[in-house]
Amino acid sequence: MAATSSLQADGDKGKSSEASSKWLNAVSDPMTNIHTFPACMALADLHGDGEYELVVGDLGPDGRQPRLKVLKGTVLRESPLPALPAAAVTFLMESHEPQTPAVAIASGPCVYMYKNLKPYFKFSLPPLPVNPLEQDVWNQAKEDQIDPLTLKEMLEGIREKAEVPLSVQSLRFLQVELSEMEAFVNQHKSKSIRRQTVITTMTTLKKNLADEDAVSCLVLGTESKELLVLDPKAFTILAKMSLPSVPVFLEVSGQFEVEFRLAAACRNGSVYMLRRDSKRPKYCIELSAQPVGLVLVHKVLVVGSNQDSLHGFTHKGKKLWTVQMPAAILAMNLLEQHSRGLQAVMAGLANREVRIYQDKALLNIIHTPEAVTSLCFGRFGREDNTLIMTTQGGGLIMKILKRTAVFGEGGGEADPLLSQPVKLNVPRKTRIYVDQTLREREAGTAMHRTFQADLYLLRLRAARAYVQALESSLSPVSVTAQEPLKLHAVTQGPRPPRGRSRLLSPALPLPLSWPQSRARSPAASFHMGPQTSLQKWGPAPRSSPWDVSSQEPGGGLLRSLFTSVTAGSPRGSDCPGQGWGRPGTTQAQGGRGALRHPDLKVLRPPTSSQRLPEVCGLIHLGF
């Protein structure tokens, strides 16, 4: 009973996970016996009936039985290949109807063409020049001038010193046993020596149109560090380009007769970029490890390295981003969903995961029963979005993307590496923004000069206003920083309509800048508190800091605050210095004296022993 409930729970869990997945399980057959890699898989409508088929260049279980396999629905057809395949592509050779694509299989030094799954044409790479020393040695062996042992020693010396590599015939002779040397020489000494290169990678390039059903050219990468572009009709070499190393992965964009860009990942750990009419690479990307895959996503080159990481580069070699994988990368390919305009890169990992990335963003994770060795995405049968995978054990897995599935960032499981990016929602550029940008580019220098001129003019005007305020005392600013001053406008009692008052609370004594032009009232008074009677006031000694008789008020400085300037103080007043009167007279305990300034009257404070605990000066000014 418990076992039944456990099985039911597992089944419910599998159904819920399948319902939440973006993929439908179509085929999962571990006994298909397909051993290949991504470069040897292609999808095409080979018969023009709308049914797309899977073309596979199969290596065989032990690498000794290469075959061409074609899967249509559930029917698998096979035909033998003369050598191990290096790449398999489908392309259109002609533009007239009916358009049926041909299959090209690169194997050894040849490209085998199939039409309607029947042999159509065989293209062989042109032979390379033979080393003259090697040719001379074999001529001597042909005339029996040297024995097989001497021939072997001479060929080994040529291989170590000569710049031109040995031919395949010489390399095979160096590998045979001593007892078989004589038979090998007798068998091959009458044959002419040929140095033949082999094909390492292959892809297609549109010839003059970018349409999906346009005629395409074949692009071959060879062991002799060359790239060849073949004509699709005559199979002649249209262009030849040289590389510093042997290419292993190719990606192209554009049209051959218009403009194209070609990226080649080579065995020296570098990616080279070539353009039309360039015989040698224009840009180079130096990787820190060997490349294991190359995919072009829009205008970004995604390179997988054997350091378990994906790198994004521009066509000029600028590195854009890096994503670390949790396991080794075994296969890479492009995922293109035409209905939504989505392009992403798929990476099959050694931990039995297939990860889908758009730039650095992880879109989805697919778990497989075995590690995936090859990937292919496209139309199969009548389904547009089909993912086909082969495993290490030779199994075949097919998944169909749901029509309602939408890939979004973070659509996969939580990434323990926490290296996913946060993409900004940047608004589109408006016409105003573009016009302003163009104007800034064209008149940037003039705009900067105008800004600097306005800034300097603003600073000059501010400095002039500050100096004017200091000279005319328009603002309450102290002359020196050591003697601060605070001015507050207040009103005290009944006053003349034009009278004003200001309260000063400085430290003692206080020098103050006071121009004569400001003292326009007929009289001013300083009121000091607390209030005292007139009998307590008297003339201050000459040594008192409050004494102003020896100072010059007319020079612009009020030397002491503890003085009361008044005119016509009423009799019997409790506080000295109240009232208004004629300028030039002073009332203080019977003491009279004229000041040198006509608008200021000074009443001297008590002696230092009678200083008041609290001082508050009030200036009454009339304008």
C-alpha positions in Angstrom: 0.0 0.0 0.0 2.8 2.4 0.9 4.7 1.5 -2.3 1.6 2.2 -4.3 1.2 5.6 -2.7 4.8 6.4 -3.3 4.6 5.6 -7.0 1.5 7.7 -7.3 3.2 10.6 -5.6 6.2 10.3 -7.9 3.8 10.3 -10.9 2.0 13.3 -9.7 5.2 15.2 -9.2 6.4 14.3 -12.7 3.1 15.5 -14.2 3.3 18.8 -12.3 6.9 19.4 -13.4 5.9 18.6 -17.0 3.0 21.0 -16.8 5.2 23.8 -15.6 7.9 23.2 -18.2 8.2 25.1 -21.4 8.8 21.9 -23.4 6.8 18.9 -24.5 8.5 15.5 -24.5 8.3 14.1 -28.0 11.0 11.3 -28.3 13.3 9.8 -25.8 15.0 6.7 -27.3 18.3 5.6 -25.7 18.8 2.9 -28.3 19.0 5.0 -31.5 22.8 4.6 -31.7 23.6 8.0 -33.0 27.1 9.3 -32.2 27.8 12.7 -33.6 28.5 16.4 -32.6 26.7 19.7 -33.4 28.6 20.4 -36.7 27.3 17.2 -38.2 23.6 17.8 -37.6 21.3 19.7 -39.9 17.5 20.1 -40.6 16.1 20.5 -44.1 13.1 19.8 -46.4 15.0 17.4 -48.6 12.0 16.4 -50.8 10.1 19.7 -51.0 7.0 18.2 -49.4 7.0 20.4 -46.2 8.3 17.6 -44.0 11.7 18.6 -42.5 14.2 15.8 -41.9 17.2 15.4 -39.7 20.5 14.8 -41.4 23.3 13.4 -39.3 26.9 12.5 -40.1 27.3 9.6 -37.8 30.8 8.6 -36.5 29.8 5.1 -35.5 30.0 3.6 -32.0 33.8 3.1 -32.2 34.6 5.7 -34.9 35.2 3.0 -37.5 31.8 2.8 -39.2 30.9 6.4 -40.4 27.4 6.7 -41.9 25.0 9.3 -43.3 21.8 8.9 -41.4 18.5 10.7 -42.3 15.6 10.7 -39.8 12.1 11.5 -41.2 9.5 11.1 -38.5 10.4 7.8 -36.9 12.0 6.3 -40.0 15.8 6.2 -40.0 17.7 5.7 -43.3 21.4 5.0 -43.5 24.2 5.0 -46.2 27.9 4.5 -45.6 30.6 7.2 -45.8 34.1 6.7 -47.1 35.7 8.5 -44.1 34.8 10.1 -40.8 32.7 13.2 -41.3 33.9 16.6 -40.2 30.8 18.6 -40.9 27.3 18.3 -42.5 25.3 21.1 -44.0 22.3 21.6 -46.3 22.2 24.4 -48.9 20.4 25.4 -52.1 22.5 25.1 -55.2 20.0 26.6 -57.7 17.3 29.2 -57.6 14.8 27.7 -60.0 11.9 25.6 -59.0 11.5 23.1 -57.5 14.0 24.1 -54.8 15.3 21.1 -53.1 18.3 21.5 -50.8 21.4 19.4 -51.3 23.4 17.7 -48.5 27.1 18.4 -48.2 29.3 16.0 -46.1 32.9 17.1 -45.4 35.0 14.0 -45.0 38.8 13.9 -45.3 40.0 16.0 -48.3 36.6 15.8 -50.1 33.1 17.2 -49.9 30.4 14.7 -50.9 27.2 16.2 -52.4 23.8 14.4 -52.2 20.6 15.4 -53.9 17.5 13.5 -53.1 19.7 11.5 -50.8 21.6 10.2 -53.8 25.3 10.9 -54.6 25.5 14.0 -56.8 29.0 15.4 -56.8 32.4 15.0 -55.2 34.7 18.0 -54.6 38.3 17.4 -53.7 40.7 20.0 -52.3 43.5 21.0 -54.6 46.8 19.2 -53.8 49.6 21.1 -52.0 53.2 21.5 -53.3 55.4 18.6 -52.2 58.7 19.0 -50.5 61.5 18.6 -53.2 63.7 16.8 -50.7 61.0 14.3 -50.0 60.4 13.8 -53.7 64.1 13.2 -54.3 64.3 10.6 -51.5 61.4 8.6 -52.9 62.9 8.7 -56.4 66.1 7.1 -55.0 64.0 4.4 -53.3 62.2 3.8 -56.6 65.5 3.2 -58.4 66.6 0.9 -55.5 69.5 3.3 -54.6 68.6 3.2 -50.9 67.2 0.5 -48.6 64.0 1.0 -46.6 65.9 1.7 -43.3 67.9 4.5 -44.9 64.7 5.9 -46.4 63.1 6.0 -42.9 66.2 7.8 -41.5 66.2 10.4 -44.3 62.4 11.1 -44.0 62.7 11.6 -40.2 65.5 14.1 -40.8 63.4 16.0 -43.4 60.4 16.1 -41.0 62.4 17.6 -38.3 64.1 20.3 -40.4 61.9 21.1 -43.4 59.2 23.8 -43.2 56.9 21.9 -45.6 55.2 19.0 -43.9 55.6 15.5 -45.3 53.0 13.8 -47.4 50.5 11.2 -46.1 52.5 8.5 -47.8 55.7 9.3 -45.9 53.9 9.7 -42.6 52.3 6.3 -43.0 55.7 4.8 -43.9 57.2 6.2 -40.7 54.6 4.4 -38.6 54.9 0.9 -40.0 57.0 -1.8 -38.3 60.5 -2.7 -39.5 59.3 -6.1 -40.9 56.7 -4.3 -43.1 58.8 -1.5 -44.5 60.1 -3.4 -47.6 56.6 -4.4 -48.6 55.3 -0.9 -48.1 58.0 0.6 -50.3 57.5 -1.9 -53.1 53.8 -1.1 -53.0 54.0 2.7 -53.1 57.3 3.5 -54.8 55.7 3.6 -58.2 53.0 6.0 -57.1 53.4 9.8 -57.4 53.8 11.6 -54.1 50.9 13.9 -53.3 50.5 16.2 -50.3 46.8 16.4 -49.6 45.2 18.5 -46.8 41.9 17.7 -45.1 38.8 19.6 -44.2 38.4 20.5 -40.5 35.1 22.6 -40.5 32.4 23.7 -42.9 29.5 26.2 -43.1 27.3 28.0 -45.6 27.3 31.7 -46.8 24.5 33.3 -48.7 25.7 34.3 -52.2 23.8 37.5 -53.1 20.5 37.5 -51.2 19.7 37.2 -47.5 16.4 35.3 -48.1 16.0 32.0 -46.4 15.5 30.2 -49.8 18.5 32.0 -51.4 21.5 30.2 -53.0 24.4 29.6 -50.7 28.1 29.0 -51.0 30.2 26.5 -49.1 32.9 27.8 -46.8 35.6 25.3 -45.9 38.3 25.4 -43.3 41.4 23.2 -44.0 44.3 21.7 -42.1 46.6 23.8 -44.2 45.4 27.0 -42.3 43.2 28.2 -45.2 39.6 29.2 -45.8 38.0 28.4 -49.1 34.7 29.7 -50.6 33.2 27.4 -53.2 30.8 28.3 -56.0 27.5 26.4 -55.5 27.1 25.5 -59.2 30.5 24.9 -60.7 32.2 24.1 -57.3 35.2 26.3 -58.1 37.1 28.3 -55.5 35.8 31.8 -55.4 38.0 33.1 -52.6 40.9 31.9 -50.5 42.0 33.3 -47.2 44.9 32.4 -44.9 44.9 32.0 -41.1 47.7 31.8 -38.5 46.3 28.5 -37.3 44.0 25.6 -38.2 40.3 26.6 -38.0 38.0 24.4 -36.0 34.8 26.5 -35.8 33.3 28.9 -38.3 30.5 31.5 -38.2 29.5 33.8 -41.1 27.1 36.6 -41.7 26.1 38.7 -44.8 26.3 37.8 -48.5 29.4 36.9 -50.4 28.8 39.3 -53.3 27.7 42.2 -51.1 29.5 42.2 -47.7 30.2 39.4 -45.3 32.0 38.8 -42.0 33.6 35.6 -41.1 34.8 34.4 -37.6 37.1 31.4 -37.2 38.0 29.8 -33.9 41.4 28.1 -34.3 43.5 25.6 -32.5 45.9 28.2 -31.1 43.2 29.5 -28.8 42.3 32.6 -30.9 39.3 33.8 -32.8 40.0 35.6 -36.1 37.7 38.0 -37.9 37.8 38.4 -41.7 35.8 40.6 -44.1 35.2 40.6 -47.8 38.3 41.1 -49.9 40.6 40.5 -46.9 43.2 37.8 -47.4 44.3 37.8 -43.8 42.4 38.4 -40.5 41.5 42.0 -39.6 40.8 41.4 -35.9 42.0 38.8 -33.4 40.5 37.6 -30.1 43.0 35.9 -27.8 41.4 33.5 -25.4 42.8 32.2 -22.2 41.8 28.6 -23.1 41.0 26.4 -26.0 37.6 27.1 -27.7 35.0 24.3 -27.6 32.2 26.1 -29.4 31.4 29.2 -31.4 27.9 30.7 -32.0 26.8 34.0 -33.5 23.8 35.5 -31.7 22.7 38.6 -33.5 26.0 40.6 -33.6 27.6 39.0 -30.6 30.1 36.1 -30.9 29.6 33.6 -28.1 32.7 31.5 -27.5 32.7 28.5 -25.2 36.1 27.6 -23.6 37.4 24.5 -21.9 37.6 26.5 -18.7 33.8 26.0 -18.3 32.8 29.5 -19.3 31.0 31.4 -22.0 32.3 34.7 -23.4 30.6 37.3 -25.5 32.6 39.4 -28.0 31.9 42.0 -30.6 33.2 41.6 -34.2 36.0 43.9 -33.4 37.2 41.8 -30.5 35.8 43.7 -27.5 34.8 41.5 -24.6 31.2 42.1 -23.5 30.5 39.6 -20.8 31.5 36.2 -19.2 29.3 33.5 -17.6 30.8 30.7 -15.6 29.2 27.3 -16.1 28.8 24.7 -13.3 30.3 22.0 -15.5 32.3 21.4 -18.7 30.7 22.4 -22.0 30.2 19.5 -24.4 28.1 21.0 -27.1 26.9 24.5 -28.3 24.4 25.6 -30.9 22.0 28.4 -31.7 18.3 28.6 -30.6 16.3 30.8 -32.9 12.5 31.3 -32.4 11.3 33.1 -35.5 7.8 33.8 -34.2 9.1 35.9 -31.3 12.4 37.1 -32.8 14.4 35.3 -30.1 18.0 34.2 -30.5 19.9 32.5 -27.7 22.7 30.1 -27.2 22.3 26.5 -26.0 25.1 24.8 -24.0 25.1 21.1 -23.2 27.0 20.5 -20.0 28.7 17.4 -18.5 26.4 17.5 -15.5 23.4 16.4 -17.7 22.0 19.9 -18.1 21.2 22.0 -21.2 21.3 25.7 -20.4 19.9 28.4 -22.6 21.4 31.9 -22.4 20.5 35.2 -24.0 23.6 37.3 -23.4 24.3 36.7 -19.7 20.7 36.1 -18.8 19.8 32.5 -18.0 16.5 31.7 -19.8 15.9 28.0 -19.2 17.5 24.8 -17.9 16.7 21.3 -19.3 17.7 18.2 -17.4 18.5 15.1 -19.4 19.1 11.5 -18.4 22.6 11.5 -20.0 25.1 14.1 -20.9 24.3 15.7 -24.2 27.0 15.7 -27.0 25.1 17.4 -29.8 22.3 19.9 -30.1 20.1 21.1 -33.0 17.1 23.5 -32.9 14.7 24.2 -35.7 11.8 22.8 -37.8 11.4 19.1 -37.7 8.4 17.4 -39.5 5.8 20.2 -39.3 6.8 21.5 -35.9 8.7 24.8 -36.0 10.4 24.8 -32.7 11.9 21.4 -32.0 15.0 20.7 -29.9 16.9 17.6 -31.0 19.7 16.2 -28.7 21.9 13.2 -28.8 23.6 11.7 -25.7 26.9 10.1 -25.0 25.4 6.6 -25.1 23.9 7.2 -28.5 20.4 8.1 -27.4 18.1 10.5 -29.1 15.9 13.1 -27.3 13.4 15.4 -28.9 11.5 18.2 -27.2 8.9 20.6 -28.7 8.7 24.1 -27.4 5.1 25.0 -26.3 3.4 27.6 -28.4 2.5 29.5 -25.2 6.0 29.4 -23.8 7.8 32.7 -23.3 11.4 32.9 -22.3 12.2 35.4 -19.6 15.2 36.3 -17.5 15.5 33.9 -14.6 13.2 31.4 -16.3 15.5 28.6 -15.2 16.2 27.3 -11.8 18.0 29.5 -9.3 21.6 29.9 -10.3 24.0 29.2 -7.4 26.7 31.3 -9.0 24.5 34.5 -8.8 26.1 35.9 -11.9 22.9 36.8 -13.7 22.7 40.4 -14.9 20.0 43.0 -14.2 19.0 44.4 -17.5 17.9 48.0 -17.6 14.7 49.0 -19.2 16.2 51.7 -21.4 13.6 53.7 -23.3 13.9 54.1 -27.1 15.8 57.1 -28.5 13.4 59.9 -29.5 13.9 62.2 -32.5 14.6 65.1 -30.1 17.3 63.1 -28.4 18.9 62.2 -31.7 18.8 65.8 -33.0 20.3 67.1 -29.7 23.0 64.5 -29.8 24.0 65.5 -33.4 24.0 69.2 -32.4 26.3 68.5 -29.5 28.6 66.5 -31.7 28.8 69.3 -34.3 29.0 72.3 -32.0 30.5 70.8 -28.8 33.5 73.1 -28.7 31.4 76.3 -29.1 28.9 75.1 -26.5 31.7 74.5 -24.0 33.2 77.9 -24.6 29.9 79.6 -24.2 29.3 77.8 -20.9 32.7 78.8 -19.6 32.2 82.4 -20.6 28.9 82.6 -18.7 30.4 80.9 -15.7 33.3 83.4 -15.5 30.9 86.3 -16.0 28.7 85.0 -13.1 31.7 84.8 -10.8 32.8 88.3 -11.8 29.4 89.8 -11.1 29.2 88.0 -7.7 32.7 89.3 -6.7 31.7 92.8 -7.7 28.5 92.7 -5.7 30.4 91.4 -2.7 33.0 94.2 -2.9 30.3 96.8 -3.3 28.5 95.5 -0.3 31.6 95.7 1.8 32.5 99.2 0.7 29.0 100.6 1.2 28.0 98.5 4.2 24.8 97.3 2.5 24.9 94.0 4.4 25.6 93.2 8.0 29.2 91.9 7.4 32.0 92.4 9.9 35.3 93.9 8.7 37.4 91.2 10.5 36.5 87.6 11.3 37.8 88.0 14.9 35.2 90.6 15.7 31.7 89.3 14.7 28.7 91.5 14.5 25.0 90.7 14.5 22.3 93.3 13.5 18.6 92.9 14.1 15.9 95.4 13.1 13.5 96.1 16.0 11.1 98.9 17.0 11.1 100.7 20.4 8.4 103.0 21.6 6.9 106.0 19.8 9.3 107.3 17.3 9.4 109.7 14.4 7.9 108.2 11.3 11.2 107.9 9.5 13.1 106.5 12.5 14.6 103.0 12.6 16.4 101.0 15.3 19.0 98.3 15.2 20.2 96.1 18.0 23.9 95.3 18.4 25.1 92.4 20.5 28.9 92.2 20.0 31.9 91.3 22.1 33.7 94.1 24.0 35.1 96.4 22.7 33.7 96.3 19.1 35.2 98.2 16.2 32.6 98.8 13.6 32.7 100.1 10.1 30.3 103.0 10.0 30.5 105.4 7.0 29.4 108.9 7.5 27.0 108.7 4.6 24.8 106.4 6.6 24.4 108.7 9.6 21.7 111.0 8.1 19.4 111.3 11.2 19.6 114.5 13.3 20.4 112.4 16.4 21.0 108.9 17.5 20.8 107.2 20.9 22.4 104.1 22.4 20.2 102.5 25.0 21.9 100.3 27.6 20.3 98.0 30.1 19.6 97.3 32.8 18.3 100.9 33.4 20.3 103.1 35.9 19.9 106.6 37.1 21.9 109.5 35.8 23.7 109.9 39.1 25.5 106.5 38.5 27.1 107.6 35.3 30.2 109.6 35.1 33.2 110.3 32.9 35.3 107.3 32.3 39.1 107.4 32.8 41.4 107.9 29.9 42.7 104.3 30.3 39.2 102.8 30.0 38.7 100.9 26.7 35.3 102.6 26.6 36.7 106.0 26.3 36.1 107.5 22.9 37.3 111.1 23.4 40.6 110.3 21.9 39.2 108.4 19.0 37.9 109.7 15.7 34.2 108.7 15.0 34.4 110.7 11.8 37.0 108.2 10.5 34.3 105.5 10.0 34.7 103.5 13.3 32.5 103.5 16.4 35.1 102.5 19.0 32.8 101.7 21.9 29.3 100.4 22.3 28.9 101.4 25.9 28.2 105.0 25.1 24.8 106.7 24.7 24.5 109.3 22.0 21.6 111.6 22.6 20.4 115.2 22.2 17.8 117.0 24.5 17.4 114.2 27.1 14.4 115.1 29.3 15.0 116.0 32.9 14.2 113.4 35.5 14.7 110.5 33.2 15.6 107.2 34.7 17.8 106.2 31.7 20.3 108.4 30.1 20.3 109.0 26.4 16.5 109.1 25.8 14.8 111.6 23.6 15.7 113.7 20.6 17.4 117.0 20.5 19.8 119.3 18.8 23.0 117.6 17.5 26.2 118.4 19.2 25.1 118.5 22.9 25.5 115.8 25.6 23.7 115.5 28.9 25.3 113.2 31.4 25.3 114.2 35.1 25.9 117.9 34.3 28.8 117.1 31.9 28.7 118.8 28.6 31.0 118.4 25.7 30.9 118.5 21.9 31.9 115.6 19.8 33.9 115.9 16.6 31.2 114.1 14.6 28.1 116.2 14.3 25.6 113.3 14.4 27.0 111.4 17.4 26.8 112.3 21.1 28.7 110.2 23.6 27.8 109.5 27.2 30.6 107.7 29.1 29.8 104.5 31.0 30.8 103.7 34.6 34.3 102.6 35.6 35.4 99.1 35.2 34.5 98.2 38.8 30.9 99.2 38.1 30.4 97.3 34.8 26.9 96.1 34.3 26.3 92.3 34.1 24.2 92.6 31.0 24.6 94.9 28.1 22.3 95.6 25.2 22.8 98.4 22.7 20.1 99.8 20.6 20.8 102.3 17.8 18.1 104.6 16.7 18.7 105.9 13.2 16.5 108.2 11.2 16.8 108.4 7.5 
